[in-house]
Amino acid sequence: MGCFSPLRRGIIFILSAPSGAGKTTISRRALKEIGGLTASVSVTTRAPREGEVNGVDYRFVNDHEFDRLLEAGEMAEWALVFDSRYGTPRQPLERAVAGGEDILLDIDIQGAGQLRAAYPNDSVTIFVLPPGFRELEERLRGRGTEAEPAIAHRLRRAREEARAYPEYDYLIVNADIGESISRLAAVVGAERLRVARLREGFAPWQN
């Protein structure tokens, strides 16, 4: 059952976390288990990882194409993360908000700040933390995709990024993925009921 609502503006749900906290896993499951959410596909200059599909996980482009998108004003936000650039296309966000549809973004802290400033009335920010730093380290090492210097760099950055959670609307401590999805669903449900999101001129009981 979808949650499209012509009576209110759509919501931009922004999910951020330190690397390894599990936000990508939460995002993928949320899109399957929480009705009415669509994905925002980010653009990136990094190479695809094993199993990633172009246009589904990310839109993979070279630096020249990324520059072109920026110059054309087609990015709502962008950031440099671990020597690669990531950005969010503007058009899908504005189409979702105008159409009363809800869109879920899995983006870094820099990008979240830019979107919060650009869409202050239409965005909701959720920060994800692991239950502890030891669990975060185990998750990063368990990926088996990076050498030790890269892992050490991610761990240092994760400690810095974890301090950003007070800037967000909601916090989810991801100790159990099922519980985290339930908490995210509660956030989504509550935000959809906010009177402030109703379109101008909405008048109940007058039809």
VEXTORBA-889145 format. One line per field, with one value per atom (N, C-alpha, C): residue number from 0; atom name; chain; x, y, z; residue in one letter. Coordinates in Angstrom, 1 decimal, m for minus. Last residue first. Example, Ala and Ser with C-alpha at 12.3 -4.5 7.8 and 13.67 -1.06 7.14 Angstrom:
2
resi	c(1	1	1	0	0	0) .
name	c(N	CA	C	N	CA	C) .
chain	c(A	A	A	A	A	A) .
px	c(12.8	13.7	12.9	13.2	12.3	13.2) .
py	c(m2.2	m1.1	0.0	m5.7	m4.5	m3.3) .
pz	c(7.1	7.1	7.9	7.8	7.8	7.8) .
resn	c(S	S	S	A	A	A) .
***
This chain:
207
resi	c(206	206	206	205	205	205	204	204	204	203	203	203	202	202	202	201	201	201	200	200	200	199	199	199	198	198	198	197	197	197	196	196	196	195	195	195	194	194	194	193	193	193	192	192	192	191	191	191	190	190	190	189	189	189	188	188	188	187	187	187	186	186	186	185	185	185	184	184	184	183	183	183	182	182	182	181	181	181	180	180	180	179	179	179	178	178	178	177	177	177	176	176	176	175	175	175	174	174	174	173	173	173	172	172	172	171	171	171	170	170	170	169	169	169	168	168	168	167	167	167	166	166	166	165	165	165	164	164	164	163	163	163	162	162	162	161	161	161	160	160	160	159	159	159	158	158	158	157	157	157	156	156	156	155	155	155	154	154	154	153	153	153	152	152	152	151	151	151	150	150	150	149	149	149	148	148	148	147	147	147	146	146	146	145	145	145	144	144	144	143	143	143	142	142	142	141	141	141	140	140	140	139	139	139	138	138	138	137	137	137	136	136	136	135	135	135	134	134	134	133	133	133	132	132	132	131	131	131	130	130	130	129	129	129	128	128	128	127	127	127	126	126	126	125	125	125	124	124	124	123	123	123	122	122	122	121	121	121	120	120	120	119	119	119	118	118	118	117	117	117	116	116	116	115	115	115	114	114	114	113	113	113	112	112	112	111	111	111	110	110	110	109	109	109	108	108	108	107	107	107	106	106	106	105	105	105	104	104	104	103	103	103	102	102	102	101	101	101	100	100	100	99	99	99	98	98	98	97	97	97	96	96	96	95	95	95	94	94	94	93	93	93	92	92	92	91	91	91	90	90	90	89	89	89	88	88	88	87	87	87	86	86	86	85	85	85	84	84	84	83	83	83	82	82	82	81	81	81	80	80	80	79	79	79	78	78	78	77	77	77	76	76	76	75	75	75	74	74	74	73	73	73	72	72	72	71	71	71	70	70	70	69	69	69	68	68	68	67	67	67	66	66	66	65	65	65	64	64	64	63	63	63	62	62	62	61	61	61	60	60	60	59	59	59	58	58	58	57	57	57	56	56	56	55	55	55	54	54	54	53	53	53	52	52	52	51	51	51	50	50	50	49	49	49	48	48	48	47	47	47	46	46	46	45	45	45	44	44	44	43	43	43	42	42	42	41	41	41	40	40	40	39	39	39	38	38	38	37	37	37	36	36	36	35	35	35	34	34	34	33	33	33	32	32	32	31	31	31	30	30	30	29	29	29	28	28	28	27	27	27	26	26	26	25	25	25	24	24	24	23	23	23	22	22	22	21	21	21	20	20	20	19	19	19	18	18	18	17	17	17	16	16	16	15	15	15	14	14	14	13	13	13	12	12	12	11	11	11	10	10	10	9	9	9	8	8	8	7	7	7	6	6	6	5	5	5	4	4	4	3	3	3	2	2	2	1	1	1	0	0	0) .
name	c(N	CA	C	N	CA	C	N	CA	C	N	CA	C	N	CA	C	N	CA	C	N	CA	C	N	CA	C	N	CA	C	N	CA	C	N	CA	C	N	CA	C	N	CA	C	N	CA	C	N	CA	C	N	CA	C	N	CA	C	N	CA	C	N	CA	C	N	CA	C	N	CA	C	N	CA	C	N	CA	C	N	CA	C	N	CA	C	N	CA	C	N	CA	C	N	CA	C	N	CA	C	N	CA	C	N	CA	C	N	CA	C	N	CA	C	N	CA	C	N	CA	C	N	CA	C	N	CA	C	N	CA	C	N	CA	C	N	CA	C	N	CA	C	N	CA	C	N	CA	C	N	CA	C	N	CA	C	N	CA	C	N	CA	C	N	CA	C	N	CA	C	N	CA	C	N	CA	C	N	CA	C	N	CA	C	N	CA	C	N	CA	C	N	CA	C	N	CA	C	N	CA	C	N	CA	C	N	CA	C	N	CA	C	N	CA	C	N	CA	C	N	CA	C	N	CA	C	N	CA	C	N	CA	C	N	CA	C	N	CA	C	N	CA	C	N	CA	C	N	CA	C	N	CA	C	N	CA	C	N	CA	C	N	CA	C	N	CA	C	N	CA	C	N	CA	C	N	CA	C	N	CA	C	N	CA	C	N	CA	C	N	CA	C	N	CA	C	N	CA	C	N	CA	C	N	CA	C	N	CA	C	N	CA	C	N	CA	C	N	CA	C	N	CA	C	N	CA	C	N	CA	C	N	CA	C	N	CA	C	N	CA	C	N	CA	C	N	CA	C	N	CA	C	N	CA	C	N	CA	C	N	CA	C	N	CA	C	N	CA	C	N	CA	C	N	CA	C	N	CA	C	N	CA	C	N	CA	C	N	CA	C	N	CA	C	N	CA	C	N	CA	C	N	CA	C	N	CA	C	N	CA	C	N	CA	C	N	CA	C	N	CA	C	N	CA	C	N	CA	C	N	CA	C	N	CA	C	N	CA	C	N	CA	C	N	CA	C	N	CA	C	N	CA	C	N	CA	C	N	CA	C	N	CA	C	N	CA	C	N	CA	C	N	CA	C	N	CA	C	N	CA	C	N	CA	C	N	CA	C	N	CA	C	N	CA	C	N	CA	C	N	CA	C	N	CA	C	N	CA	C	N	CA	C	N	CA	C	N	CA	C	N	CA	C	N	CA	C	N	CA	C	N	CA	C	N	CA	C	N	CA	C	N	CA	C	N	CA	C	N	CA	C	N	CA	C	N	CA	C	N	CA	C	N	CA	C	N	CA	C	N	CA	C	N	CA	C	N	CA	C	N	CA	C	N	CA	C	N	CA	C	N	CA	C	N	CA	C	N	CA	C	N	CA	C	N	CA	C	N	CA	C	N	CA	C	N	CA	C	N	CA	C	N	CA	C	N	CA	C	N	CA	C	N	CA	C	N	CA	C	N	CA	C	N	CA	C	N	CA	C	N	CA	C	N	CA	C	N	CA	C	N	CA	C	N	CA	C	N	CA	C	N	CA	C	N	CA	C	N	CA	C	N	CA	C	N	CA	C	N	CA	C	N	CA	C	N	CA	C	N	CA	C	N	CA	C	N	CA	C	N	CA	C	N	CA	C	N	CA	C	N	CA	C) .
chain	c(A	A	A	A	A	A	A	A	A	A	A	A	A	A	A	A	A	A	A	A	A	A	A	A	A	A	A	A	A	A	A	A	A	A	A	A	A	A	A	A	A	A	A	A	A	A	A	A	A	A	A	A	A	A	A	A	A	A	A	A	A	A	A	A	A	A	A	A	A	A	A	A	A	A	A	A	A	A	A	A	A	A	A	A	A	A	A	A	A	A	A	A	A	A	A	A	A	A	A	A	A	A	A	A	A	A	A	A	A	A	A	A	A	A	A	A	A	A	A	A	A	A	A	A	A	A	A	A	A	A	A	A	A	A	A	A	A	A	A	A	A	A	A	A	A	A	A	A	A	A	A	A	A	A	A	A	A	A	A	A	A	A	A	A	A	A	A	A	A	A	A	A	A	A	A	A	A	A	A	A	A	A	A	A	A	A	A	A	A	A	A	A	A	A	A	A	A	A	A	A	A	A	A	A	A	A	A	A	A	A	A	A	A	A	A	A	A	A	A	A	A	A	A	A	A	A	A	A	A	A	A	A	A	A	A	A	A	A	A	A	A	A	A	A	A	A	A	A	A	A	A	A	A	A	A	A	A	A	A	A	A	A	A	A	A	A	A	A	A	A	A	A	A	A	A	A	A	A	A	A	A	A	A	A	A	A	A	A	A	A	A	A	A	A	A	A	A	A	A	A	A	A	A	A	A	A	A	A	A	A	A	A	A	A	A	A	A	A	A	A	A	A	A	A	A	A	A	A	A	A	A	A	A	A	A	A	A	A	A	A	A	A	A	A	A	A	A	A	A	A	A	A	A	A	A	A	A	A	A	A	A	A	A	A	A	A	A	A	A	A	A	A	A	A	A	A	A	A	A	A	A	A	A	A	A	A	A	A	A	A	A	A	A	A	A	A	A	A	A	A	A	A	A	A	A	A	A	A	A	A	A	A	A	A	A	A	A	A	A	A	A	A	A	A	A	A	A	A	A	A	A	A	A	A	A	A	A	A	A	A	A	A	A	A	A	A	A	A	A	A	A	A	A	A	A	A	A	A	A	A	A	A	A	A	A	A	A	A	A	A	A	A	A	A	A	A	A	A	A	A	A	A	A	A	A	A	A	A	A	A	A	A	A	A	A	A	A	A	A	A	A	A	A	A	A	A	A	A	A	A	A	A	A	A	A	A	A	A	A	A	A	A	A	A	A	A	A	A	A	A	A	A	A	A	A	A	A	A	A	A	A	A	A	A	A	A	A	A	A	A	A	A	A	A	A	A	A	A	A	A	A	A	A	A	A	A	A	A	A	A	A	A	A	A	A	A	A	A	A	A	A	A	A	A	A	A	A	A	A	A	A	A	A	A	A	A	A	A	A	A	A	A	A	A	A	A	A	A	A	A	A	A	A	A	A	A	A	A	A	A	A) .
px	c(m16.0	m16.3	m17.7	m15.1	m15.8	m16.1	m13.5	m15.0	m15.7	m10.5	m11.3	m12.8	m8.8	m9.9	m10.7	m5.9	m6.5	m7.6	m4.5	m5.9	m6.6	m1.4	m2.2	m3.6	m1.0	m0.9	m1.8	0.6	m0.6	m0.5	2.7	3.0	1.8	1.8	2.5	2.8	0.7	m0.2	0.5	2.2	2.3	1.4	2.2	0.9	1.0	4.7	3.6	2.3	6.1	6.3	5.2	5.2	4.9	5.0	6.2	4.8	4.4	9.0	8.3	6.8	9.4	9.7	8.9	8.6	7.9	8.1	10.6	9.2	8.3	12.8	12.7	11.3	12.1	12.2	12.2	12.2	10.9	11.0	14.8	13.8	12.5	16.0	16.3	15.3	15.0	14.6	14.9	16.5	15.0	14.4	19.1	18.6	17.1	20.4	19.6	18.9	21.8	22.3	21.6	22.0	21.7	22.4	20.2	21.4	21.2	19.1	18.8	20.2	17.8	18.9	18.5	16.5	16.3	17.7	17.5	16.2	16.0	20.9	19.9	18.6	23.0	22.5	21.3	23.9	23.0	22.4	25.7	24.3	23.4	28.4	27.4	26.0	30.2	29.9	28.8	30.8	29.8	29.4	32.9	31.5	30.4	35.1	34.8	33.3	35.0	34.9	34.6	35.3	34.0	33.9	37.9	36.8	35.5	39.2	39.4	38.3	38.2	37.9	38.1	39.2	37.7	37.4	41.9	41.4	39.9	42.0	42.4	41.9	41.2	40.4	40.7	43.5	42.1	41.2	45.5	45.6	44.2	44.6	44.6	44.7	42.4	43.6	43.6	39.0	40.0	41.2	37.1	37.2	38.4	36.2	37.2	37.5	34.2	33.8	34.9	35.2	34.5	34.1	36.2	37.2	36.5	33.7	34.6	35.6	32.8	32.0	32.9	34.7	34.5	33.8	34.3	35.6	35.5	31.8	32.0	33.3	32.2	31.3	31.5	33.8	34.3	33.5	32.1	33.2	33.8	28.6	29.9	30.9	26.2	26.2	27.5	26.4	26.5	26.4	23.9	25.2	25.2	22.4	22.6	23.9	20.1	21.5	21.5	17.9	18.0	19.5	15.9	17.2	17.3	13.7	13.8	15.1	12.5	13.4	13.4	10.9	10.5	11.5	11.9	10.5	10.1	14.5	14.3	12.9	16.2	14.8	14.4	18.8	18.0	16.5	19.6	19.6	18.7	19.5	18.7	18.6	21.4	20.0	19.1	23.8	23.4	21.9	23.8	23.7	23.3	24.1	22.9	22.7	26.6	25.5	24.2	28.1	28.3	27.0	27.4	27.0	27.1	26.1	27.0	26.6	23.0	24.1	24.9	20.4	21.5	22.7	17.0	18.4	19.4	13.8	14.8	16.2	10.8	12.0	13.0	7.3	8.4	9.6	5.1	5.7	6.9	3.8	3.3	3.9	4.9	3.9	3.4	6.9	5.7	4.6	8.7	8.1	6.8	9.4	8.8	8.0	10.6	9.4	8.7	12.7	11.7	10.4	14.2	13.8	12.6	14.8	13.9	13.4	16.4	15.1	14.2	19.0	17.9	16.5	21.0	20.3	19.1	23.6	22.2	21.6	27.0	26.0	24.6	30.5	29.1	28.1	33.8	32.7	31.4	36.6	35.6	34.5	38.3	38.9	37.9	36.4	37.5	37.9	34.2	34.3	35.3	32.9	34.1	34.3	29.5	30.6	31.7	26.5	27.5	28.6	23.0	24.1	25.2	21.5	21.0	22.0	22.6	22.9	22.3	22.4	21.5	21.7	23.8	22.9	22.0	25.7	24.3	23.3	27.9	27.8	26.4	27.4	27.5	27.2	27.4	26.2	26.2	30.1	29.0	27.7	31.5	31.6	30.5	30.7	30.3	30.4	31.9	30.5	30.0	34.6	34.1	32.6	34.9	35.0	34.4	32.3	33.7	33.7	29.8	30.2	31.7	27.2	28.7	29.1	24.7	25.0	26.4	24.1	24.6	24.6	22.3	23.0	23.5	21.2	20.4	21.0	23.0	21.6	20.7	24.9	24.8	23.4	25.1	24.6	24.4	27.5	26.8	26.3	29.1	27.7	26.9	31.9	31.4	29.9	31.6	32.1	31.4	32.5	31.6	32.3	34.6	34.4	33.3	33.4	34.1	33.8	31.7	32.9	33.7	28.1	29.5	30.5	24.8	25.9	27.2	22.2	23.3	24.2	18.8	20.1	21.2	16.4	17.2	18.5	13.6	15.1	15.5	10.5	11.3	12.7	8.0	9.3	9.9	5.6	5.5	6.9	6.2	5.5	5.6	9.0	8.2	7.5	10.4	9.5	8.7	12.1	11.3	10.2	13.4	12.7	11.8	14.6	13.5	12.7	16.7	15.5	14.3	18.3	17.8	16.6	18.8	18.1	17.5	20.2	18.9	18.1	22.5	21.6	20.2	23.4	23.1	22.2	24.0	22.9	22.5	26.0	24.9	23.8	28.4	27.3	26.1	30.3	30.3	29.2	30.9	31.1	31.1	28.3	29.7	29.8	25.3	26.0	27.5	22.0	23.4	24.0	19.2	19.8	21.3	16.4	17.9	18.5	13.5	14.1	15.6	11.5	12.8	13.4	8.1	9.1	10.4	5.5	6.4	7.5	2.7	3.9	4.7	m0.7	0.5	1.7	m2.7	m3.1	m1.9	m1.9	m1.9	m2.3	0.2	m0.8	m0.8	1.2	1.1	0.0	1.9	1.5	1.5	0.7	1.5	1.1	0.8	0.0	0.9) .
py	c(18.8	18.2	17.5	19.7	20.7	20.1	18.3	18.2	19.2	20.3	19.0	19.3	22.0	22.3	21.0	23.5	22.2	22.5	25.8	25.7	24.4	24.3	25.6	25.4	21.0	22.0	23.2	19.9	20.0	21.2	20.0	19.5	19.6	20.7	21.7	21.3	18.4	19.4	20.4	15.3	16.7	17.6	12.7	13.2	14.7	12.1	12.2	12.7	11.9	13.0	13.2	9.4	10.6	11.8	7.6	7.7	9.0	8.0	8.3	8.5	7.1	8.5	8.9	4.4	5.3	6.8	3.5	3.5	4.4	3.7	4.6	4.6	1.7	3.0	4.0	m0.6	m0.2	1.2	m0.6	m0.3	0.1	m1.2	0.1	0.4	m3.7	m2.7	m1.3	m5.0	m5.1	m3.9	m4.6	m4.0	m4.0	m3.5	m4.6	m4.0	m1.2	m2.5	m3.7	1.7	0.5	m0.8	4.2	3.4	2.0	7.1	5.6	5.0	10.3	9.4	8.0	13.2	11.9	11.1	15.6	15.6	14.3	16.7	15.9	15.9	17.7	18.5	17.9	15.7	16.7	17.6	14.1	13.7	14.7	14.7	15.5	15.2	12.9	14.1	15.0	11.1	10.7	11.9	12.2	12.3	12.0	11.5	12.9	13.0	8.7	9.3	10.8	8.4	8.0	8.6	9.2	10.1	9.7	7.0	8.3	9.3	5.0	4.9	6.3	5.7	5.7	5.7	5.3	6.6	6.7	2.6	3.4	4.9	1.7	1.4	2.4	2.6	3.2	2.9	1.0	2.5	3.1	m1.7	m1.2	0.3	m1.7	m2.0	m1.3	m3.0	m1.9	m2.3	m4.9	m4.2	m3.2	m6.3	m6.9	m6.2	m5.9	m5.7	m6.4	m6.2	m7.3	m7.1	m3.7	m4.7	m5.9	m2.4	m1.9	m3.0	m4.0	m3.9	m3.4	m3.5	m4.9	m4.9	m0.8	m1.3	m2.7	m0.8	m0.1	m0.6	m2.2	m2.8	m2.1	m0.3	m1.6	m2.3	1.9	2.0	0.7	0.9	1.2	1.3	0.6	0.6	1.0	3.2	1.8	1.8	5.6	5.3	3.8	7.8	6.4	6.2	10.4	10.0	8.6	12.0	10.9	10.5	14.8	14.2	13.2	15.9	15.3	14.6	18.7	17.6	17.2	20.9	19.6	18.5	23.2	22.8	21.4	23.5	23.5	23.0	22.8	22.4	22.3	23.9	24.1	23.8	23.0	24.4	24.8	20.3	20.8	22.4	20.0	19.8	20.4	20.6	21.4	21.3	18.6	20.0	20.9	16.3	16.5	17.9	16.6	16.8	17.0	16.2	17.4	17.7	13.5	14.7	16.0	11.6	11.9	13.2	9.8	10.7	11.0	8.5	7.9	8.7	9.5	9.7	9.1	8.9	8.6	8.7	10.7	10.2	10.0	10.7	10.7	10.1	13.0	11.7	11.8	15.3	14.6	13.2	16.6	15.6	14.9	18.3	18.9	17.9	16.3	17.3	17.9	15.0	14.3	15.2	17.1	16.4	15.7	17.7	18.7	18.1	15.3	15.9	16.8	15.0	14.0	14.5	17.4	17.3	16.2	17.3	18.2	17.8	14.6	15.3	16.1	14.8	14.4	15.2	13.4	14.5	13.9	13.0	12.4	13.6	12.3	13.2	12.5	11.0	10.8	11.8	11.2	11.4	11.2	10.9	9.9	10.0	13.0	12.0	11.0	16.1	15.3	14.3	16.7	16.7	15.8	18.5	17.6	17.7	19.1	19.1	18.2	19.2	19.9	20.0	19.7	19.1	19.9	21.2	20.0	19.3	23.4	23.6	22.4	23.0	23.2	23.4	22.6	23.9	24.1	20.0	21.1	22.4	18.5	18.6	19.7	18.9	19.4	19.5	17.6	19.0	19.6	15.0	15.6	17.1	14.7	14.7	15.3	14.8	15.7	15.8	12.6	13.9	15.0	10.1	10.6	12.0	8.3	9.2	9.5	6.2	6.4	7.2	6.4	6.8	7.1	3.6	5.0	5.2	1.5	1.9	3.3	2.1	1.5	1.9	3.2	3.6	3.1	0.3	1.7	2.0	m1.7	m1.6	m0.1	m3.7	m2.4	m2.3	m5.9	m6.1	m4.8	m4.2	m5.5	m5.6	m0.7	m1.9	m3.1	1.6	0.7	m0.4	4.4	3.2	2.4	7.8	6.6	5.4	9.9	9.7	8.5	9.7	9.6	9.4	10.5	10.5	10.5	8.7	9.7	9.5	8.3	7.7	8.8	8.0	9.0	8.4	5.8	6.0	7.2	6.2	6.0	6.3	4.9	5.5	5.2	3.5	4.9	5.6	1.4	1.8	3.3	m0.2	1.0	1.5	m2.2	m2.6	m1.4	m1.4	m2.6	m2.7	0.8	1.0	m0.2	m0.3	0.6	0.8	m1.8	m2.5	m1.6	0.3	m0.7	m1.4	1.7	2.4	1.4	m0.2	0.3	0.9	m0.4	m1.6	m1.2	2.2	1.7	0.5	2.4	3.2	2.7	1.2	0.4	1.2	2.3	2.2	1.5	2.6	1.4	1.2	6.0	4.9	3.6	7.7	7.4	6.1	8.8	8.0	8.0	9.7	9.9	9.0	10.2	9.3	9.4	12.2	12.1	11.3	12.5	11.8	11.6	14.8	14.3	13.8	14.5	14.7	14.1	16.4	15.2	15.6	18.1	18.1	16.8	16.8	17.4	17.4	15.8	16.8	17.4	13.7	15.0	16.1	11.2	12.1	13.4	7.9	9.1	9.9	5.5	6.6	7.9	2.1	3.3	4.4	m1.2	0.0	1.2) .
pz	c(1.8	0.5	0.6	4.1	3.3	1.9	5.9	6.1	5.2	5.9	6.1	6.3	3.6	4.6	4.8	2.4	2.8	3.9	1.9	1.4	1.8	1.4	1.7	1.1	2.5	1.4	1.9	5.5	4.6	3.6	7.2	5.9	4.9	9.7	8.9	7.5	10.7	10.2	9.3	10.3	10.8	10.0	9.4	10.0	10.5	8.5	7.5	8.1	10.8	10.0	8.9	11.8	12.5	11.6	9.8	10.1	10.8	10.1	8.8	9.0	12.7	12.3	11.1	12.4	13.4	13.0	10.6	10.2	11.1	12.3	11.2	10.6	14.1	14.6	13.4	12.4	13.1	13.6	11.7	10.6	11.3	14.2	13.5	12.4	14.6	15.5	14.9	12.5	12.5	13.4	13.2	12.0	12.0	16.3	15.6	14.4	16.8	17.4	16.7	15.9	15.1	15.7	17.1	17.4	16.8	15.6	15.7	16.0	16.1	16.3	16.4	14.4	15.1	15.1	13.4	14.1	14.9	14.0	13.3	14.1	15.5	14.4	13.7	17.2	17.8	16.7	15.5	15.7	16.4	15.1	14.4	14.7	16.1	16.9	16.3	14.2	15.2	16.1	12.8	12.2	13.3	14.3	14.1	13.7	14.1	15.4	15.3	11.3	11.9	13.3	10.8	10.4	11.1	11.9	12.5	12.1	10.3	11.7	12.4	7.8	8.0	9.5	8.3	7.9	8.2	8.7	9.8	9.5	6.1	7.2	8.4	4.7	4.3	5.5	5.8	5.9	5.6	5.1	6.5	6.6	2.2	2.9	4.3	1.7	1.8	2.5	1.9	0.6	0.6	4.1	3.3	2.0	6.0	4.6	3.6	8.5	7.9	6.5	9.1	8.7	8.1	9.6	8.5	8.1	11.8	10.5	9.4	13.7	13.2	11.9	14.1	13.6	13.0	15.2	14.0	13.3	17.6	16.6	15.2	18.9	18.6	17.5	19.3	18.3	17.9	19.4	20.0	19.0	18.0	19.5	20.1	15.4	15.9	17.4	14.4	15.1	15.4	12.2	12.6	13.2	12.0	12.2	12.7	9.9	10.8	10.9	9.0	9.1	10.2	6.6	8.0	8.0	4.7	5.0	6.4	4.2	3.5	3.8	5.2	5.6	5.1	4.1	5.6	6.0	1.8	2.0	3.4	2.1	0.8	1.0	4.6	4.3	3.1	4.2	5.3	5.1	2.2	1.9	2.9	3.6	2.4	2.1	5.5	5.9	4.8	3.9	4.7	5.1	2.8	2.0	2.7	5.2	4.4	3.6	5.9	6.8	6.0	3.1	4.1	4.9	2.5	2.1	3.3	1.3	2.1	1.7	1.2	0.8	1.8	0.0	1.0	0.5	m0.4	m1.0	0.1	m1.0	0.0	m0.6	m2.7	m2.6	m1.6	m3.6	m2.4	m2.1	m5.7	m6.0	m4.8	m4.7	m5.3	m5.5	m3.8	m2.8	m3.4	m6.2	m5.1	m4.1	m7.7	m8.2	m7.1	m6.1	m6.3	m6.8	m6.3	m5.0	m5.2	m9.0	m8.3	m7.0	m9.5	m10.1	m9.4	m8.3	m7.8	m8.3	m7.3	m8.4	m7.8	m5.1	m5.2	m6.3	m5.1	m5.2	m5.4	m4.4	m4.4	m4.5	m5.4	m5.2	m5.3	m3.5	m4.6	m4.3	m1.3	m2.6	m3.8	0.9	0.6	m0.8	m0.5	0.5	0.1	m1.2	m1.5	m0.3	m2.2	m1.2	m1.7	m3.0	m3.4	m2.3	m3.9	m2.9	m3.5	m6.2	m5.0	m3.9	m9.4	m8.2	m7.0	m11.7	m11.6	m10.3	m12.7	m11.6	m11.3	m14.6	m15.1	m14.0	m13.0	m13.8	m14.3	m12.1	m11.2	m11.9	m14.5	m13.7	m12.7	m15.3	m16.1	m15.4	m13.2	m13.4	m14.2	m13.9	m12.6	m12.6	m16.3	m16.3	m15.0	m15.5	m16.5	m16.4	m13.8	m13.2	m14.2	m14.6	m14.5	m14.0	m12.7	m13.8	m13.6	m11.7	m11.7	m13.0	m9.6	m11.0	m11.1	m7.4	m7.7	m9.2	m7.4	m6.2	m6.3	m10.1	m9.0	m7.6	m11.8	m11.9	m10.8	m11.8	m12.2	m12.4	m8.9	m10.3	m10.6	m7.1	m7.3	m8.7	m6.9	m6.8	m7.0	m5.9	m6.3	m6.0	m6.5	m5.8	m6.3	m9.1	m8.5	m7.7	m8.3	m9.1	m8.4	m7.8	m7.5	m8.3	m8.4	m9.3	m8.9	m8.3	m7.7	m8.8	m7.4	m8.5	m7.8	m5.9	m5.9	m7.1	m6.1	m6.6	m6.7	m3.7	m4.5	m4.8	m3.7	m3.5	m4.3	m1.9	m3.1	m2.9	0.2	0.1	m1.3	0.5	0.0	m0.1	3.3	2.1	1.8	4.2	4.6	3.3	3.0	4.1	4.5	1.0	0.7	1.8	2.0	0.7	0.4	4.3	4.4	3.2	3.2	3.8	3.9	2.3	1.4	1.9	4.8	3.6	2.7	6.3	6.7	5.6	4.7	4.9	5.4	4.9	3.6	3.7	7.6	7.1	5.7	9.2	8.7	8.0	10.0	11.0	10.5	8.0	8.7	9.8	8.5	7.6	8.5	10.4	10.1	9.2	8.6	9.6	9.4	7.5	7.6	8.7	5.6	6.5	6.4	5.1	4.9	6.0	3.3	4.5	4.2	2.2	1.9	3.2	1.5	2.5	2.0	m0.3	m0.1	0.9	1.0	0.3	0.6	1.0	1.6	0.7	m0.6	0.4	1.1	m2.2	m2.8	m1.8	m1.2	m0.6	m1.3	m1.2	m1.9	m1.4	0.0	0.9	0.1	m1.0	m1.1	m0.1	0.0	0.0	0.0) .
resn	c(N	N	N	Q	Q	Q	W	W	W	P	P	P	A	A	A	F	F	F	G	G	G	E	E	E	R	R	R	L	L	L	R	R	R	A	A	A	V	V	V	R	R	R	L	L	L	R	R	R	E	E	E	A	A	A	G	G	G	V	V	V	V	V	V	A	A	A	A	A	A	L	L	L	R	R	R	S	S	S	I	I	I	S	S	S	E	E	E	G	G	G	I	I	I	D	D	D	A	A	A	N	N	N	V	V	V	I	I	I	L	L	L	Y	Y	Y	D	D	D	Y	Y	Y	E	E	E	P	P	P	Y	Y	Y	A	A	A	R	R	R	A	A	A	E	E	E	E	E	E	R	R	R	A	A	A	R	R	R	R	R	R	L	L	L	R	R	R	H	H	H	A	A	A	I	I	I	A	A	A	P	P	P	E	E	E	A	A	A	E	E	E	T	T	T	G	G	G	R	R	R	G	G	G	R	R	R	L	L	L	R	R	R	E	E	E	E	E	E	L	L	L	E	E	E	R	R	R	F	F	F	G	G	G	P	P	P	P	P	P	L	L	L	V	V	V	F	F	F	I	I	I	T	T	T	V	V	V	S	S	S	D	D	D	N	N	N	P	P	P	Y	Y	Y	A	A	A	A	A	A	R	R	R	L	L	L	Q	Q	Q	G	G	G	A	A	A	G	G	G	Q	Q	Q	I	I	I	D	D	D	I	I	I	D	D	D	L	L	L	L	L	L	I	I	I	D	D	D	E	E	E	G	G	G	G	G	G	A	A	A	V	V	V	A	A	A	R	R	R	E	E	E	L	L	L	P	P	P	Q	Q	Q	R	R	R	P	P	P	T	T	T	G	G	G	Y	Y	Y	R	R	R	S	S	S	D	D	D	F	F	F	V	V	V	L	L	L	A	A	A	W	W	W	E	E	E	A	A	A	M	M	M	E	E	E	G	G	G	A	A	A	E	E	E	L	L	L	L	L	L	R	R	R	D	D	D	F	F	F	E	E	E	H	H	H	D	D	D	N	N	N	V	V	V	F	F	F	R	R	R	Y	Y	Y	D	D	D	V	V	V	G	G	G	N	N	N	V	V	V	E	E	E	G	G	G	E	E	E	R	R	R	P	P	P	A	A	A	R	R	R	T	T	T	T	T	T	V	V	V	S	S	S	V	V	V	S	S	S	A	A	A	T	T	T	L	L	L	G	G	G	G	G	G	I	I	I	E	E	E	K	K	K	L	L	L	A	A	A	R	R	R	R	R	R	S	S	S	I	I	I	T	T	T	T	T	T	K	K	K	G	G	G	A	A	A	G	G	G	S	S	S	P	P	P	A	A	A	S	S	S	L	L	L	I	I	I	F	F	F	I	I	I	I	I	I	G	G	G	R	R	R	R	R	R	L	L	L	P	P	P	S	S	S	F	F	F	C	C	C	G	G	G	M	M	M) .
***
